[in-house]
Amino acid sequence: MYKANLTEQQIENIQIDHGIVFANYGEEDQRMLGPTRGGGGFTVTANIRNIEYDGRKGRTKGLQVIDELDAQLTVTHLDSSLETLALAMPYAKLDNDKITCGSASMGIIPEEAYLKNVTMFCKTVGGEYKKITLYSALSEADFALTAAPKGEGEMPLEVYAHWDPKDSEQDLYTIEDVEAIEYEVEGD
């Protein structure tokens, strides 16, 4: 009879708890996004094309091409600061105490609207973290802000990694194991 015993390594790699999310992690302007609700989600979507040929029986090893690859991080945040709201509307202009959107918001999204990265840390049973980083990150979801009695406003933030047409060697995303989250809290 087969026994399905787990190894210590498998147990230590179980992801627990919510994700902690940063904009521009490791950069001079890094900041933690929060508070959040419901944790965060990371999704990679590959568009795989199967090369068809006469006599093909189905998906064929060695005859598949990845045409597109996308990575997305989704988090629901409760922080309604203008700075955080502006992350969800990269087409709008943040100017000190207000966000504006007008005819200047139309057209090509400027390069400075893209974050250098968005990074999420997920704790494991072993006490370490999975560090997931999306590069050239930008929110592309519709913006929604709801005010409800006896409730908090939840704002979805869907951030996509973007390929850089000027740097074909840049990573789209990375996933790595790290021992700790290194950051300074304002006022420290």
N, C-alpha and C positions, 0 to 999 in steps of 0.2 A: 504494500500500500504506500502511495506517495504522500509524504508529509509536506505541507505548505508552510514551512517555518520561514519567518522573515529574518534577514540578516540585520545586524546592528546598524550597518550603513544605510540600509533601506529605511529603517525606522528613523534614523537621524535626518534623512532627506525629506521627510514628510513636511509639507509646507503648512504652517499654522498662522493664525492671526491675520490681521488686515495688512494691506500694503501701504507703505509710506511713500508719498510721491513728491518729487522735486522738479522744478523747472531750472534748467541750466546747471545741473549738479556738477560740482567741481570747478565751476567758473566763478569769476569775481562777483557776478550778479545772481548767484544761486539763491533759491528760496524754496522753502517747503510749502506745498499746496495743502491746505487743510483748514478746518477739519473736513473730513470726508465721511461718507456714509455708505455702508455696503461693500467696503473694500475697493479693489481695482481689478480690472480684467485686462489680459494681454492676449492678442489674437494675431496670428500670422496666416495670411491667405496666399496660397500659391496657385497661379493659373497654369495648369499643366496641359500641354497639347500632346496628344498621342499621334505619332506618325502612322498614317494608315497606308497599307499596301495590300495587294491582292493576296488572299489566303490568310489574312490576319485573323486570329482567334479572339483577340481582345487586347487588353493592356499588355504591352510587350517590353520586357527589360531591355534597356539600351536604346529604345526608340521612343523616348519621352523627352520633351523639351519644356523647360520652365520659361514661359513667355513673360510673366509678370510675377512680382513678389511684393506684397504689401504687409506692413506691420502696424498695429493699432493698440493704443492703450485707452481704456475707458474707466473713468472714475466719476462718482457723483460727489460734488463738493458743496459745502454749506457756506463757504466764505463768499460774501457778496461785496467784498471790497472792489473798487473800480479796477484795480490792477488785476485781480483774478477774473473779473467779468471780461476784461479786455482780452485775456487769453482765449476765451471762447469765441471772440469776434475779431479775428485778425485783420479784417477789412475795415474796422472802425478805428477812430483816432482817440487815444487817451491823452488828455491835456489837463494835468493837475487834478482838478476836481470834477471833471465830466468826461463822458464818452460821447463822441459825436459820429454820426454816420450821414454822409451826404453824397453828392455826385463825385467827389474826390475818392470815394471808397470803391468806385467801379474800375474795372480793368485788371491788369496784371497785379497780383499780390506782391508787394515789395519784399525784397530779400530780408530786410530787417524784421519783418513780421514773423519769420521762422525762428523758433527757439533753437539754440545750439543742440539741446537735448532735453528730453523728459525721461526721468529715471524713477523706477519704482523698486523698492526693497521689500522682500517677502521673507519673513522669519521662518526658520525650520525648527523641528524638534531638537536638533543638535545644537541650537543656539546661534548658528551662522545665518547668513542671508543669501537669497538669490537676488542679484542685482540685474535688473532688466533696463536697458537703455535704448531709447529710440532717438535717432539723430535727425537733424533738420526737421524738427517736429512742428506741426501746425494743426490746430483744431479745424475740422471741416464740417462738423455737425451743425444742424440748425440750432440757433440759440433759443433757449426757453428759460424764463424766470417766472416762478409762480409764488404768489403770496397767499397763504391760507391761514384761517383762524386756528389757534391752538396747534400750530405746526410750524416747521422750519422750511424755508425755501430751499429746495434741492435744485441744483443746476448741473445737468450732465455735461461732461467734458470728454469729447472723443478726439484724441490726438493721434495723428498719423505720422509715421516716419516718411521722409521724402528722399529720393535719390538726388544727388547733386550732379547736374550735367557738366560741371566744370571739374569734377573729381571722381573719375570712374573707380578709384580704389577705396573710396569712403564706404564704411560699413553702413547698412541700413539700420541694424540693431545688433546688440550684443546681450548675451546672458552669461553671467559669471557668478561664482561663489566668492563671497567676501566674509571676513570674520566680524566686521562691525560697520555701522553707518557712521561716516566721518563728516560732521558738519558742525558749525557754530550757530548757536541760537542768538538772535539779537539781544544785546544787553550783556552777553558773556564777556 
